[in-house]
Amino acid sequence: MLNIRNKISGRLKNRGLAPIEITRLIKDVYNIIGSEWYFTTADVKYALERLGWERYLLDNYTLELIFLYLDDQALVGLNRHVVH
């Protein structure tokens, strides 16, 4: 999971984002996909643009890495809250 986060950070730092901005972008993606039943990468990119993010920041590969990272985070959260 940390490796995925490092790849995302590296790719976005190369595009000029500061670490705090990277965290905010990931949170915005999380909020966008959390409110939808079905979404495409184009839908997410459009929603991010509406929030003020520049179109060039995210390519499809980086966005897929963010989806994977958020998926892993959700699984970690589920494992922590399981009561036997």
Buried (B, 14 or more C-beta within 10 A) or exposed (E): EEEBBEBBBEBBEEBEBEEEBBEBBBEBBBEBBEEEEEBEEEEBBEBBEEEEBEEEBBEEEBBEBBBBBBEBBEEEEEEEEEEE
